Amino acid sequence: MKRVATFPIRKFGDPVLKQPTAEVTDIDDALVSLVESMIETMYEAPGVGLAAPQVGVQKRLFVYDVGEGPHVVINPQLSDFAGQWTYHEGCLSVPELWWDIERAKEVRLRGIDLDGNELDIEADELQARVFQHEVDHLDGVLLLQRIRPDERKEAMRALRERALGLPGDRAEAH
């Protein structure tokens, strides 16, 4: 297997994370190479999903692996949200911080794969959560916008301390 280059993951504070992405209009060799590098970056992190803005690319696509091997979704759209499920969720762009986040337990995802084939996936629990989390990134929404105001205030304090290199409590990564 050929080794591909990995990307640094953009962290909270990087303006690219707040910008909605542009639809992918062309599946070409450059996009295939981008996806291969994103998959390698996701595994190296390690994570279960990675959206293009997290590597500084303003394209509407993400990669994920919830235990069945790597997949890519181009121009994803979510619908058919059902139920609620709370789960301890973190983000590669806000490392070492985790919160109990409530999201839809079930969703339907439509998009296309790297071969241009249409995808139509009914997902639940972890897969549904990954889809919602990554589509949030594509819409310029960070996990910090999904937590309670008191949690956000504490998270911002931790992020400021980290930026200043101050010692502080570090949330345990799971």
Helices and strands as residue ranges (DSSP letters): G 15-18, H 29-44, E 49-51, G 52-55, E 61-64, E 71-82, E 85-91, E 94-103, E 106-112, E 118-124, H 125-138, G 143-146, H 149-164
